[in-house]
Amino acid sequence: MTSTVAGKTGVGFRSERGPVLIALMLSTALVALDSTIIATAVPSVVRDLGGFSQFPWLFSTYLLAQAVSVPIYGKLADVVGRKPVILAGIALFLVGSVLCGVAWSLPALIAFRAVQGLGAGAVQPIALTMVGDMYSLEERSRVQGYLASVWGIASVVGPTLGGVFCEYVSWRWIFFVNLPIGALAAWMLVRRFHESVDRRRHTVDYTGAALLTLGCTLVILALLEGGQAWAWTSAPGVLVPLAGVVLLGVFVRVEQRAVEPVLPLWVLTRRVLVGGSLVSLCVGAILIGLSSYVPTYVQGVLGTGPLTAGFALAALTLGWPIAAALSGRIYLQIGFRDTALIGTAVVVAGSVGALWLGRGTSVWWVGACCFVIGIGMGLTASPTLVAVQSVVGWRERGVVTSTNLFARSIGSAVGVAIFGAIANATLTQRLSAAPPALRSTVPDGADAAASVLGAGDGHSSAVMSLVRTALSDATHYVFVALLVTAVLMVAALLLMPRRTSLAADA
């Protein structure tokens, strides 16, 4: 099976790169908008459908379905080609969007969010794989910067658009708005993207795919819900991750004997690929930590509105594409690893700056820290992904790209668990040490953030001040954990060789 790209050596693609890139950016916008727009709709959804205690599953189910399907889509893209996989992903995402828009209950909406997640699992990794196919080594970082800029725009547009829909139309339109975007992206890909794939018979690794899906589902579910839906020391807290680990152990044995494994084990043995995946895991953890706790800090501790919090976080996704676009010039001069080391040093510097955040901090300082971390991320994530894609040919590029993004999803799940445990433990400890005169009126740790975010009423100014201080301490320790993660990212980079041998695109 071979495939080459117009604009690169060889023939096989007759695609017009400009229109295809626009289609890929629109496809990425589907996932990016859906990740940001729904947060503002949660109060409206709960008011109409009920089930407040279940609403976190709207996010967990989506993330879970997306994460477990990414490796399978990557393998399919290497077998049948990129075009049918990304078109199937867009179609599945749009079907899920329609179903979410007509959902009649919260359990139904949660189930339909899983359908959306299965579609999203194909869109993002295959879009990045296609960029690796169509663009030269010198161009990839710049084009990845374009795709990253979509997330920056979505971080501002998404919450605003969600608020407008919920206030003036209906929360259901946050899902229906996906239809024209996805339809246009699919139409452009059908018309403009053409690939030539050598057709031959393949042995489908159904057993491996099933074991990988079930094993990853249980492990990620345990990380997402541990300490939330159940205690870590409870029976589900122990048995769910244990069953997932056992299934993944069986998966490894099956893949060793499979003719065409769904996830070839050689991706876990090459230094470039292992180092790149570990860096991606840290990137996922840092991203989820910032996106979860920066808005909470800006609103709950500094007392601003959600729009201001959104703009503070948007500084992260503003710095990322700028640095990603510039990283190509740097890694062509000094190599992938050294460029990424500069990036991780910048991430560490931004994380150190975040340690100074307190109750009297200016929102501008928060935005500056996010912007610096975004610059570092652009200089880290883009070069490592290009390095991963560059050491393999067309036949393996889909699986290594999806493996890298799968590691990022695992990092997000691990980050949610660890940072959530740190924040909850700190809140509980600080509030339990409240002065005796206030102890009876202080909310518990789970309700503390809600009380300063406008969901709680009737608390005195003394109680609110105590809660804001506790929340400030909680986010401070989360930022300490982010700094530790940034340092670990430096260590992960050192596993990669300083010079990378580039594979020919056969």
C-alpha positions in Angstrom: 0.0 0.0 0.0 1.5 3.3 -1.0 0.4 6.9 -1.2 2.2 10.0 -2.0 1.2 13.7 -2.1 1.1 16.4 -4.7 3.9 18.7 -3.9 6.2 16.0 -2.7 8.1 13.3 -4.5 6.1 10.8 -6.4 2.5 10.5 -7.7 -0.6 9.2 -6.2 -2.4 12.2 -4.7 -4.1 14.7 -7.1 -5.2 16.8 -4.2 -5.3 20.6 -4.0 -3.6 21.2 -0.8 -5.2 24.6 0.0 -8.8 23.5 -0.1 -7.9 20.2 1.6 -6.2 22.1 4.4 -9.3 24.3 4.8 -11.4 21.1 5.0 -9.1 19.7 7.7 -9.4 23.0 9.7 -13.2 22.8 9.5 -13.0 19.2 10.6 -10.8 20.2 13.5 -13.3 23.0 14.3 -16.0 20.4 14.9 -14.0 18.8 17.7 -12.6 22.0 19.1 -16.0 23.8 19.2 -17.7 20.9 20.8 -15.1 20.8 23.5 -15.6 24.4 24.4 -19.2 25.3 23.6 -20.9 22.7 25.8 -19.5 24.0 29.1 -21.6 27.1 29.0 -24.7 25.0 28.2 -24.6 22.7 31.3 -27.0 24.8 33.5 -29.5 25.0 30.7 -29.3 21.3 29.9 -29.8 20.4 33.5 -32.7 22.8 33.9 -34.5 21.1 30.9 -33.5 17.5 31.4 -32.7 17.2 35.1 -30.0 14.9 36.5 -27.5 17.4 37.9 -25.5 14.6 39.6 -25.0 12.9 36.2 -23.8 15.9 34.1 -20.1 15.2 34.5 -20.7 12.1 32.4 -21.4 14.4 29.4 -17.7 15.1 29.4 -16.4 11.7 30.6 -18.3 9.6 28.1 -17.2 11.8 25.2 -13.5 11.7 26.3 -13.6 8.0 26.9 -15.1 7.1 23.5 -12.7 9.4 21.7 -9.6 8.1 23.5 -10.3 4.4 23.1 -11.1 4.7 19.4 -8.0 6.7 18.3 -5.6 3.8 18.0 -8.1 1.7 15.9 -8.7 4.6 13.5 -5.0 5.1 13.1 -4.5 1.5 12.0 -7.5 1.6 9.7 -6.1 4.7 8.0 -2.9 2.8 7.2 -5.0 -0.1 5.8 -7.8 1.5 3.8 -6.5 5.1 3.4 -7.1 8.4 5.2 -10.1 9.6 3.2 -12.7 6.9 4.1 -11.7 7.0 7.8 -12.0 10.8 8.2 -15.2 10.9 6.3 -16.6 8.1 8.4 -15.5 10.0 11.5 -17.2 13.2 10.3 -20.4 11.3 9.5 -20.5 9.6 12.9 -19.8 12.9 14.7 -22.7 14.6 12.8 -25.1 11.7 13.5 -24.2 12.0 17.2 -24.7 15.8 17.0 -28.3 15.3 15.6 -29.1 12.7 18.3 -27.7 15.0 21.0 -29.8 17.9 19.7 -33.0 15.8 20.0 -32.1 14.1 23.3 -35.2 13.7 25.6 -33.3 12.9 28.8 -29.9 13.3 30.3 -29.0 9.5 30.1 -29.9 9.7 26.3 -27.8 12.8 25.9 -24.9 11.0 27.6 -25.2 8.0 25.3 -25.3 10.2 22.2 -22.2 12.1 23.4 -20.4 8.7 23.2 -21.4 8.6 19.5 -19.9 12.0 19.0 -16.8 10.9 20.8 -16.4 7.9 18.5 -16.5 10.3 15.5 -14.1 12.7 17.1 -11.6 9.9 17.7 -11.2 9.7 13.9 -11.2 13.4 13.0 -8.2 14.8 14.9 -5.6 12.1 14.5 -6.4 11.5 10.8 -6.3 15.3 10.1 -2.8 15.4 11.6 -1.8 12.3 9.7 -3.0 13.8 6.4 -0.9 16.9 7.2 2.1 14.6 7.5 1.3 13.1 4.1 0.7 16.3 2.2 3.3 18.6 3.5 7.1 18.4 3.6 9.2 18.4 6.7 9.8 22.1 6.4 6.1 22.9 6.1 4.5 20.6 8.7 5.1 22.8 11.8 3.6 25.8 10.1 0.5 23.8 9.0 0.1 22.3 12.4 0.1 25.8 13.7 -2.9 26.5 11.5 -4.7 23.5 13.0 -3.7 24.6 16.5 -5.1 28.1 15.8 -8.5 26.5 15.3 -8.4 25.5 19.0 -7.5 29.1 20.0 -10.4 30.5 18.0 -12.7 27.9 19.4 -11.7 28.7 23.0 -13.0 32.2 22.5 -15.9 31.6 20.1 -17.2 28.4 21.7 -18.2 29.7 25.1 -19.6 32.9 23.6 -21.6 31.1 21.0 -22.9 28.6 23.6 -24.1 31.4 25.8 -25.9 33.1 22.9 -27.6 29.9 21.9 -28.7 29.1 25.5 -30.0 32.6 26.2 -31.7 33.5 22.9 -32.5 30.2 21.1 -32.0 26.8 22.8 -29.1 24.8 24.1 -29.9 22.2 21.4 -28.4 24.4 18.8 -24.9 24.0 20.2 -25.1 20.5 18.6 -27.1 21.5 15.4 -24.4 24.1 14.6 -22.1 21.3 13.8 -24.1 20.2 10.8 -23.2 22.9 8.3 -19.5 22.9 9.4 -19.2 19.1 9.1 -21.1 19.0 5.8 -18.9 21.6 4.2 -15.7 19.8 5.4 -16.9 16.5 4.1 -18.0 18.0 0.7 -14.5 19.6 0.3 -12.7 16.4 1.1 -14.8 14.4 -1.3 -14.2 16.9 -4.1 -10.6 17.9 -3.5 -8.8 15.1 -1.7 -7.8 12.1 -3.8 -5.5 9.3 -2.8 -4.2 6.2 -4.4 -4.1 3.2 -2.2 -2.8 -0.3 -3.2 -5.6 -2.7 -2.4 -4.8 -6.1 -1.0 -6.3 -8.5 1.4 -5.8 -7.8 5.0 -6.2 -9.9 8.2 -8.4 -7.9 10.5 -7.2 -8.1 14.1 -10.7 -8.2 15.7 -9.5 -9.8 18.9 -6.8 -7.2 19.4 -9.2 -4.4 18.7 -11.7 -5.7 21.2 -9.2 -6.2 23.9 -7.6 -2.8 23.4 -11.0 -1.1 23.5 -12.2 -2.9 26.6 -8.9 -2.6 28.4 -8.5 1.1 27.7 -12.1 1.8 28.5 -11.8 0.3 32.0 -8.5 2.0 32.7 -9.6 5.4 31.5 -13.0 5.0 33.2 -11.2 4.3 36.5 -9.0 7.4 36.1 -11.9 9.6 35.2 -14.3 8.4 37.9 -12.0 7.3 40.7 -12.5 9.6 43.6 -15.6 11.0 42.0 -18.2 8.3 41.2 -16.6 5.9 43.7 -13.8 6.0 46.3 -10.3 4.8 45.2 -10.3 2.1 47.9 -13.8 0.8 47.1 -14.5 -2.4 45.2 -15.1 -0.5 41.9 -12.1 1.7 42.5 -9.8 -1.4 42.7 -11.5 -3.9 40.4 -12.2 -1.7 37.4 -8.6 -0.6 36.8 -7.3 -4.1 37.7 -9.6 -5.7 35.1 -8.4 -3.1 32.5 -4.7 -3.8 33.2 -5.4 -7.6 32.9 -7.1 -7.1 29.5 -4.3 -4.9 28.3 -1.8 -7.7 29.3 -3.8 -10.2 27.3 -3.8 -7.7 24.4 0.0 -7.6 24.4 0.2 -11.4 24.1 -2.4 -11.4 21.3 -0.5 -8.6 19.4 2.7 -10.6 19.5 1.1 -13.3 17.4 -1.2 -11.2 15.2 -0.5 -11.1 11.5 -1.5 -7.4 11.2 -1.8 -6.1 14.8 -4.1 -3.2 15.4 -1.3 -1.6 17.5 2.1 -2.9 16.5 4.3 -3.4 19.6 7.3 -1.8 17.8 5.8 1.6 18.5 6.7 0.9 22.2 10.3 0.0 21.4 11.7 2.9 19.3 13.2 5.7 21.3 11.7 8.4 19.1 8.2 7.0 19.4 8.4 6.2 23.1 9.9 9.6 24.0 7.3 11.4 21.8 4.4 9.5 23.4 5.7 10.3 26.9 6.0 14.0 26.0 2.4 13.9 24.6 1.2 12.3 27.8 2.6 15.2 29.8 1.2 17.7 27.3 -2.3 16.2 27.8 -2.0 16.4 31.6 -0.8 20.1 31.5 -3.6 21.0 29.1 -6.4 19.5 31.1 -4.9 21.0 34.3 -4.9 24.5 32.8 -8.2 24.3 31.0 -9.9 22.9 34.2 -8.4 25.1 36.9 -7.5 28.5 35.3 -11.2 29.4 34.7 -12.1 28.1 38.2 -9.3 30.2 39.7 -10.1 33.4 37.7 -13.8 33.2 38.5 -13.8 31.7 42.0 -10.7 33.4 43.5 -10.4 36.6 41.5 -14.2 37.1 41.2 -14.4 37.8 37.5 -17.0 36.5 35.0 -16.8 33.5 32.7 -15.9 35.6 29.7 -12.9 37.1 31.4 -11.8 33.6 32.5 -12.2 32.4 28.9 -10.0 35.1 27.5 -7.3 34.4 30.2 -7.2 30.7 29.1 -7.4 31.7 25.4 -3.9 33.2 25.8 -2.7 29.6 26.0 -4.1 28.7 22.6 -2.9 32.1 21.2 0.8 31.3 22.0 0.6 27.7 20.8 0.0 28.2 17.1 2.5 31.2 16.9 5.3 29.0 18.3 4.3 26.0 16.3 4.5 27.9 13.1 8.0 29.2 14.0 9.3 25.8 15.3 9.9 24.5 11.8 12.7 27.0 11.2 14.3 26.1 14.5 14.2 22.3 14.3 15.6 22.4 10.7 18.7 24.1 12.3 19.1 22.3 15.6 17.0 19.2 15.4 13.7 18.1 16.9 14.8 17.2 20.4 16.7 20.4 21.0 13.9 22.5 19.8 11.5 20.7 22.1 13.9 21.1 25.0 13.7 24.9 24.5 10.0 24.5 24.5 9.9 22.5 27.7 12.1 25.1 29.4 9.6 27.8 28.4 6.8 25.6 29.8 8.7 25.2 33.1 9.2 29.0 33.2 5.5 29.7 32.7 4.6 27.1 35.3 6.9 28.8 37.8 5.2 32.0 37.1 1.8 30.3 37.9 3.1 29.6 41.4 2.8 33.3 42.1 -0.9 33.4 41.5 -2.9 34.4 44.6 -6.0 36.2 45.7 -4.6 39.6 44.7 -3.2 38.6 41.3 -4.1 40.5 38.2 -5.9 38.7 35.4 -3.3 40.0 33.1 -0.6 37.9 35.0 -2.8 34.8 34.6 -3.0 35.4 30.8 0.7 36.1 30.6 1.5 32.7 32.3 -0.9 30.9 30.0 0.6 32.7 26.9 4.2 31.7 28.0 3.1 28.1 28.5 1.4 28.1 25.1 4.6 29.3 23.5 6.4 26.4 25.1 3.8 23.9 24.1 4.0 25.1 20.5 7.8 24.6 20.6 7.4 21.1 22.2 4.3 19.4 20.9 4.8 20.2 17.2 8.4 19.2 16.8 7.9 15.9 18.7 4.9 15.0 16.6 6.7 15.9 13.4 9.7 13.8 14.6 7.3 10.8 15.3 5.8 11.1 11.8 9.2 11.5 10.1 10.8 8.3 11.2 8.1 6.1 9.5 6.7 5.9 6.0 3.1 6.2 4.8 2.1 2.7 5.9 2.9 3.4 9.6 2.2 7.1 9.8 -1.4 6.7 10.8 -0.7 4.3 13.7 2.2 6.4 15.1 0.2 9.6 14.9 -2.8 8.1 16.6 -0.6 6.5 19.3 0.9 9.9 20.0 -2.6 11.4 20.4 -3.8 8.4 22.4 -1.0 9.1 24.9 -2.2 12.7 25.1 -5.7 11.4 26.0 -4.3 9.1 28.6 -2.4 12.1 30.0 -5.6 14.1 30.2 -7.4 11.3 32.1 -4.5 10.9 34.5 -4.4 14.6 35.0 -8.1 14.8 35.7 -7.7 12.2 38.4 -4.5 13.6 40.0 -5.3 17.3 39.9 -8.9 16.6 41.1 -7.6 14.6 44.0 -5.1 17.4 45.0 -7.8 20.1 44.7 -10.4 18.2 46.6 -8.0 17.2 49.4 -6.8 20.8 49.8 -10.3 22.2 49.9 -11.5 19.6 52.4 -8.5 20.2 54.7 -8.7 24.0 54.6 -12.5 24.2 55.1 -12.4 21.6 58.0 -9.9 24.0 59.7 -12.4 26.9 59.6 -12.9 29.0 62.8 -15.6 27.5 65.1 -17.9 30.4 64.6 -18.0 29.7 60.8 -17.8 25.9 60.8 -21.5 25.3 60.7 -22.1 27.5 57.7 -19.0 26.6 55.6 -19.8 24.4 52.6 -18.0 21.1 52.2 -15.2 20.6 49.7 -17.4 19.5 46.9 -19.7 22.5 47.2 -17.0 25.2 47.9 -16.2 26.1 44.3 -19.9 26.3 43.4 -20.5 28.8 46.2 -18.0 31.3 44.8 -19.0 30.7 41.2 -22.5 31.9 41.7 -24.3 28.6 42.3 -24.5 29.1 46.0 -26.4 31.8 47.9 -26.8 33.0 51.5 -23.2 32.8 52.7 -21.7 35.6 54.7 -18.7 37.6 53.5 -16.5 35.9 56.0 -17.5 32.5 54.7 -17.0 33.6 51.1 -13.5 35.0 51.9 -12.6 31.7 53.6 -13.8 29.7 50.6 -11.9 31.9 48.2 -8.7 31.5 50.2 -9.2 27.7 50.3 -9.8 27.6 46.5 -6.7 29.7 46.0 -4.7 27.2 48.0 -6.2 24.3 46.1 -5.4 25.8 42.7 -1.9 26.7 43.9 -1.1 23.0 44.6 -2.6 22.1 41.3 -0.1 24.5 39.6 2.7 22.9 41.7 1.7 19.6 40.2 1.7 21.2 36.7 5.3 22.4 37.3 6.3 18.8 38.3 4.7 17.5 35.1 6.6 20.1 33.1 9.9 18.9 34.7 8.9 15.3 33.9 8.3 16.3 30.3 12.0 17.4 30.1 13.0 14.0 31.3 10.8 12.3 28.7 12.4 14.4 26.0 15.9 13.2 27.0 14.8 9.6 26.0 14.6 10.8 22.3 17.8 10.7 20.3 19.3 14.1 19.6 19.4 13.4 15.8 16.6 11.6 14.1 16.9 9.4 11.0 14.2 10.3 8.6 12.2 7.6 6.7 11.6 7.9 3.0 8.0 8.2 2.0 7.8 5.0 -0.1 
